Amino acid sequence: MKKSAKPKKHSANLHVIVFKEGKQFVSYAPSLDLASQGKTYEEALSMFDEAAELFFEGLEELGTTQEVLLGLG
């Protein structure tokens, strides 16, 4: 029986800006040009964490992590 691989968790220190836009809070990381939103400050950060994890998982699946991150600076 083949064991399934444990999902990898990524860790990065990112500068994330959170600001209010209308009734929503927006979380944005300029270094990745990645954003998310939520109804509260905390939800915006939580949703950003999820978006960042999906972003890195996608890069890993495509095998383009190094290329994309170098392109972002």
Residue frames as qw, qx, qy, qz and C-alpha x, y, z in Angstrom:
[[0.000, 0.889, 0.457, 0.000, 0.00, 0.00, 0.00],
 [0.434, 0.387, 0.004, 0.814, 1.42, 3.36, -1.07],
 [0.252, -0.613, -0.431, 0.612, 1.50, 6.14, 1.52],
 [0.257, 0.862, 0.296, 0.322, 0.12, 9.46, 0.39],
 [0.457, 0.223, -0.199, 0.838, 2.50, 12.38, 0.60],
 [0.211, -0.688, -0.468, 0.512, 1.86, 14.90, 3.33],
 [0.290, 0.882, 0.228, 0.294, 0.89, 18.31, 1.96],
 [0.547, 0.057, -0.176, 0.816, 3.78, 20.76, 2.12],
 [0.150, -0.925, -0.301, 0.178, 3.32, 23.93, 4.09],
 [0.518, 0.518, -0.009, 0.680, 5.16, 26.95, 2.81],
 [0.431, -0.752, -0.249, 0.432, 6.67, 29.58, 5.03],
 [0.438, 0.435, 0.135, 0.775, 7.58, 33.09, 3.98],
 [0.195, -0.599, -0.334, 0.701, 7.88, 36.46, 5.63],
 [0.246, 0.517, 0.500, 0.649, 5.89, 38.84, 3.49],
 [0.031, 0.188, 0.220, -0.957, 5.03, 42.49, 3.88],
 [0.021, -0.533, -0.799, -0.278, 1.21, 42.50, 3.75],
 [0.105, -0.045, 0.100, -0.988, -0.75, 45.73, 3.66],
 [0.044, -0.536, -0.843, 0.026, -4.31, 45.66, 4.97],
 [0.082, 0.076, 0.032, -0.993, -6.65, 48.53, 4.19],
 [0.350, 0.495, 0.702, -0.374, -10.36, 49.16, 4.18],
 [0.067, 0.034, -0.539, -0.839, -12.09, 49.60, 0.85],
 [0.559, -0.309, -0.396, -0.659, -15.79, 50.28, 1.24],
 [0.780, -0.445, 0.160, -0.409, -17.17, 47.65, 3.62],
 [0.978, 0.064, -0.132, 0.152, -14.35, 45.17, 2.94],
 [0.400, -0.769, 0.440, 0.233, -10.80, 44.84, 4.17],
 [0.801, 0.559, -0.208, 0.040, -8.20, 44.14, 1.49],
 [0.662, -0.569, 0.409, 0.268, -4.92, 42.35, 2.22],
 [0.681, 0.725, -0.095, 0.047, -2.19, 42.89, -0.38],
 [0.706, -0.453, 0.324, 0.438, 1.43, 41.75, -0.69],
 [0.356, 0.853, -0.214, -0.316, 3.23, 43.98, -3.19],
 [0.201, -0.548, 0.779, 0.229, 6.17, 41.56, -3.45],
 [0.357, 0.124, 0.916, 0.136, 3.89, 38.86, -4.88],
 [0.317, 0.033, -0.308, -0.896, 1.27, 41.17, -6.40],
 [0.355, -0.285, -0.886, -0.088, -1.23, 38.99, -4.54],
 [0.281, -0.204, 0.261, -0.901, -4.36, 40.17, -2.76],
 [0.272, -0.389, -0.879, -0.045, -7.41, 38.89, -0.93],
 [0.262, -0.396, 0.048, -0.879, -10.24, 40.36, 1.08],
 [0.322, -0.335, -0.860, 0.214, -12.55, 39.78, 4.02],
 [0.279, -0.796, -0.405, -0.352, -15.30, 41.37, 6.04],
 [0.536, -0.838, 0.058, 0.085, -12.90, 41.99, 8.94],
 [0.074, 0.825, -0.561, -0.006, -9.19, 42.74, 9.28],
 [0.507, -0.345, 0.786, -0.081, -8.58, 39.25, 10.66],
 [0.791, 0.372, 0.475, -0.101, -10.61, 37.57, 7.92],
 [0.499, 0.838, -0.203, -0.086, -8.69, 39.50, 5.24],
 [0.091, -0.676, 0.731, -0.024, -5.39, 38.20, 6.68],
 [0.654, -0.057, 0.741, -0.138, -6.74, 34.67, 6.98],
 [0.750, 0.595, 0.261, -0.123, -8.00, 34.73, 3.39],
 [0.294, 0.843, -0.446, -0.071, -4.62, 36.09, 2.27],
 [0.397, -0.456, 0.796, -0.040, -2.85, 33.19, 4.00],
 [0.746, 0.258, 0.605, -0.100, -5.06, 30.79, 2.06],
 [0.591, 0.800, -0.007, -0.107, -4.48, 32.63, -1.23],
 [0.029, 0.787, -0.615, -0.043, -0.71, 32.63, -0.67],
 [0.572, -0.218, 0.789, -0.048, -0.70, 28.91, 0.11],
 [0.746, 0.501, 0.432, -0.078, -2.66, 28.19, -3.09],
 [0.352, 0.890, -0.263, -0.121, -0.31, 30.46, -5.03],
 [0.155, -0.638, 0.754, 0.029, 2.78, 28.57, -3.84],
 [0.685, 0.052, 0.721, -0.090, 1.13, 25.17, -4.33],
 [0.681, 0.694, 0.187, -0.138, 0.30, 26.14, -7.91],
 [0.206, 0.839, -0.496, -0.086, 3.88, 27.23, -8.58],
 [0.416, -0.405, 0.814, -0.038, 5.15, 23.97, -7.15],
 [0.749, 0.307, 0.572, -0.132, 2.76, 21.88, -9.25],
 [0.602, 0.796, 0.014, -0.056, 3.82, 23.73, -12.41],
 [0.831, -0.096, 0.084, 0.541, 7.49, 23.56, -11.49],
 [0.340, 0.696, 0.123, 0.620, 7.85, 27.31, -11.93],
 [0.514, -0.787, -0.250, 0.231, 8.52, 28.46, -8.35],
 [0.549, -0.381, 0.147, 0.729, 12.05, 29.75, -8.94],
 [0.287, 0.336, 0.476, 0.760, 11.22, 31.33, -12.30],
 [0.177, -0.802, -0.453, -0.348, 8.17, 33.22, -11.01],
 [0.531, -0.771, -0.169, 0.309, 9.80, 34.39, -7.78],
 [0.519, -0.189, 0.244, 0.797, 12.85, 35.64, -9.65],
 [0.149, 0.505, 0.503, 0.685, 10.54, 37.47, -12.04],
 [0.333, -0.853, -0.385, -0.117, 8.82, 39.16, -9.11],
 [0.144, 0.786, -0.333, 0.501, 12.15, 40.45, -7.85]]
